[in-house]
Amino acid sequence: MEKEIKDYLKQILSDERYNHSIKVMEKAEELAKIYGINIEMARLTGLAHDIAKEMTMEEYEEYAKSHNIKINEQDRQNTVIMHGKIGAHICKNKFNFTKEMQNAVCYHTTGRKNMSMLEKIIYVADKIEDSRQYDEVEQLRELAKKDLTETIRIIVDYNLITAINKKRAIHPLSVELRNEIILNT
């Protein structure tokens, strides 16, 4: 199935987005080995996580309508969120992804409470894959090998601060994820 997904992604994604997807797949594999989850499932999910990333808002809305996917106003305001929701549906129908794999695609940008290990791995792999370049990325790459939850907390904190500074809405799922981490540590 990996070849089939790669072939499909090459048709629909830019070279840059395709290369990012390969890097996320590789990082997901690395983390899956550390945390003892199914490596193939992590690879496939990491590979397909951005399958709907380059669709337009009009394409998202058309897809959602034609497939009876509920979207709310927060979804409509942010293509970053829409690509996860629509991508999960595409992965289910086109590649028969399990519910856990679909959830990992759906929530890889916002996170959510009670994430499975696969969801955590895809969430983190997307943010720390080897082509990412930002000040703390090397520290996060090392931390992810030891403490996935703390890595997620730092990423969520950074995303929330960025959203506040840019006067953007904060997705409630991200707030719930952060609160869950803080209350359970």
N, C-alpha and C positions, 0 to 999 in steps of 0.2 A: 504494500500500500504506500510505502514511502515514495517510491518512484512515481506512482500515480499522483500523489499530492504535489511532488516537486514539478512534474510536468504541467499540472494545472496552474500552479503558482507562477511558473515562468510565463504563462500566457496572460495572466491578469495583473501581475505586479510589476512595478518598475524594477530595474536591476538593483537599485539601492534597497528597496523593501524586501526583495527576494533574498539578498545577501544577509540582511538583518534576520530574516526568518531562519536561515541556515545557522546563523550564530546563536540564536535563541535555542534552536534544536540541540546544538552542541553543548550549550551551557545547561540546558535541562537534563541532558544525559549525564553530565558531570555531577549535577546535584542529585539526580535519581540514584546514582551509584552510592553517594555518600549517605543518603537518607533511606536507602533500601526499598525503593519503589520500582515498579515495572519500567525498565529502561525503554522498551519499544513504545510503550504508551506515552512516556515523557517526551521521547523524540518526536513522535507524530504530532502530539499536541503542541509542542514548541514550534515545530515546522509550520503548522496551520494556524497559529494563534492570530495572525494578521491577515487572514484570508479575505476579509472584507474591508481592509483598511483604506483602500484607494477608491472606494465607491463614493459617489456624491450623495449629499443629503437627499436629493430627489430619488436617487437609486435606492437608498435605504428605505425611504418612505414607500416607494413602489413595491419593493420586496416585502416589507412588513405587511402592507395591505394585501398583497396577493397570497401571502402565506399565513395570514391571520395571526401575526405577531403583535402583541400589545406594546405600544410605545407611548411614553408619557412626555410631558413638556420638558422635563430635564433631559430625556433622551434626545429630543429634537434640538435642544440648544447645544448639543455637543456631539460632534461626529466621532470623537474618541470613544464615547460610551456606546454609540450606535454600532460601531464596527465589531465590538465584542458580542453584542446581542445577536446581530445578523450573522456574524461569523460562526457562532455556535450552531445556529440553525443550518447554515450551509454545510458545516462539518458533519452534522447528524445525517442530513439527507444525502450528501454526495459521498461521504466516506464512512458512514455508519459508526460515528464516534459514540462511545459510551456516554452515559449521563455525566459521569465524573470528568471526562475529557471535554464535553460540551461546557460544563461549568467553568473549567479552567480557561477555556477560550472566552466565555462570556464575561468573566470577572477579572481578566488579567490586567485591566487598567484601574478599576476601582477597588478591587479586593472586596471582601465581605466577611461577616462573622462566620465562624465555624468552617473555615476553609479546609478542604482536604489537603493532604500533603502534596498531591499533584497540583492543585490550585496554587498553593504557596510556591512551589518550584517554578511554575510558569510565570507567576507574578514577578518573582525575583529574577529569573533568567532574562526576562524581557528588559529589565532595568540595568542589568550588569553584564550583558553579553559583551564579548571581547572587543567589539568595535565602538562601544560607548565610551565617550570621553567627557568626564566632568571631574571636579576636584576630589570628591570622596569615593569615586568608583573603585579604586584599587583596595581601599579599606573595606568597602562593602563586599567585594569579591572574596576577600579573605574571611570576613565575618560570616558570610553565607555558608562557608564550609563548616562552621562551628555552631552557629545559632541563627537559624532561619527566621525565627519569630522576631528577634531583635533587629535583624536586617530589614524585615518588613516594617517594623515600627519606624525605623529611621527613614525609610523610603516614603512611608505615609506622611510622617512629619514634614519632610521636605516638600512633598506635593501639596500639603495643606498650606504651608507657609507661602509657597509660590502662588497658589490660588488666591490667598488673601492679598498678597502684594499686587497681584494683577487684577484685583477686584472681580474675580471669577467666582461662580457658584461652586460650592463644595458638595460633592455627591454624598448623600447620607450614608451610603454603603461604606465609604471610606472612613467617615466619622465613627460608624458602628464598629468597624474593624479596629481602629485605633483604640477606642474605648475598651473593647474586649481585651486587647493586648495589655493595656495599662492596668485594667482591673484584675487581670490574672497573673500579674508578675509581682 
